[in-house]
Amino acid sequence: MKAKTVSTPVAETSGEEVDGTLALIPVMRSGLGMIDGFIYAYPTAQIWHVGMYRDPKTLVPVEYYNRFTEDSKCDIAYVLDSSLSCGAVACAAVDTVKDWGVKRIKLVSFVASPEGIKAVQDAHPDVEIVVGSIDDGLTPDAMITPGVGDMGSRFFGTS
């Protein structure tokens, strides 16, 4: 971030703006529901996609879509995943973005479990994690509790 003077209707104040090329990377499907708000705040951001899901039996992340270019075209990436449960998908998505060559990464989620936050911090101590709410924990099948259910299904009206 770099310092910037911001003019409001009342007065000028100091603020910050993104210093470099920003990429928004939603983890499909649930991260897609976060794009509109972020593109409103960062209208010049690039949008790249990665498709991953957690296998319900093994809890291992499965990547099914990735259309990144050969070399990164951005300086900073916000990985958008609406819920951070056990951390497996988030860690895999961050791995993919790092492999693409991005050095500055933020993981942004609406809701997280303490276990998911710890998993990402342990695997990627250099990644800033931003969450709206930290819930109590995980169920035996790695769903956030009390949680909100499957965010992708909620965003897209599927079950």
N, C-alpha and C positions, 0 to 999 in steps of 0.2 A: 504494500500500500504506500501511497505517497500523499503528502499533505496537499490540500487544495482549499482555496477560499470558496465558500459556498454562499450564494445570495439567496436569502429567503424573502418572503413578502415583508418581513419586519426589519431584518438587519442582516449584515454579513456575519459569517461565523467561519471557524476553521473546521474542516472535515478531511476525509480521505477518499481517494479513488484507487481503483485497481491499477497497479503498476505492471503492465505487460498485457499480453494477449491471453484472454480468459476463455476456457472451454467449459461448457456445461455438459456433463456426461451422465445422463440418466441410466440407471440399471433397469432395463425393461423387465416387467411391465410397470411395477409400482413407482419407479422414478419418473416415468413420463408425466404423472399427475403433478409433478413439482415444477415442470418446465415453464409454464405460463407465468408464474410469479417471479421466477428468476430472470426470464427474458425481459420482463417489464423493468426489473431493477438494473439489468445489464444488457441493454439492447444491442450492443456490438459483440456480444459473446458468440463464439462458435458453438455449435451443438453437434456432439458426436454421441453414438449409442453403443452400448454393450448389452447383450442379452444373456442373462444368467438366471438360473433358479437353483434352489437347494433340493436335491433328491430327497423325497419324503422318507425313504427307508434308511439311507446311509447318512443323510445330512451333509453330503459332499456336494460342493457347487459344480454345476454343469454349465459350461458356456455354450450357447447355441447361436450367438450372433455377435459379430465384431467386424465393423467396416472402417477401422482406423486406417489412416494412410501409413505408408512405410515409415515416415519420420513424423514426429510430433510437430504440429504447427502452432503450439501454444506454450505459454510460460507457466500458467496456473490452471489447475483443473479442479472443479467442484464436482465430486462424484455424488450424485443424487440417488438415494435409496430411501424410500419413505419409512422403512422400519429396519432397525438394526437388532436382530434377535441374537443368534449364537455367534455371529460375526463371520461365518464361513464365506458367504457370498460377498460381503463387504471387503474382506481381506483379498479374495480372488479378484474382485473388480479393481482394487487399488494395485494389486500385482500387475494386472493388465495395463493400467495407466502408467505405472512406473516402467514397465517393459517398453512402452511406447516412447519413453524418454522424458516424461514430465517430472520435474523435480519438486514443485510446490503443489501440494494436493490438500484439499479439504474434503472430508466426508460429511455430508449433510443428511440428517434423518429427522422425521417428525417425532418418532418414538423409539426408545432403545431400552435394552435390558442392561443391567450392570455387567453381566457375563459377556455380552456382545461388545460393549465398550472396552472391557479388559482385553478381550481377544484381539481387537484392532490395535489397541495401545501396545500390547506385547509384540505383535507382528510388525507394526509400523509406528514406532514412537515418533517419527517425524511428521506424521499426518495429524492435522488438527481435526477434531471431531466436534461437530456442532449439532446438538439435538434439541428438540422442543420440549421433550418430556422423558424422564427416566422412570420406567415402570418397575414393579417389584422384582421380576425375575422371569424364568422360563418354565414352561410345562415340560414333562418328560419327552414330548416330541418337538421341543425347541420352539414353541410358540410363546411370544411375549405375553405375560400375564400381569395385570388384567388385560392389557392389550386392546387392539382394535380389530383383530381378525386379519384376513388376507387383504392387504391394501390394494394389490392389483385388481382383485375381484371387486373390491368396493369402488375403486375408481371407474371401472369399466362395466359394472352391473352384471358380473358373471358369478358363478359359484365355484 
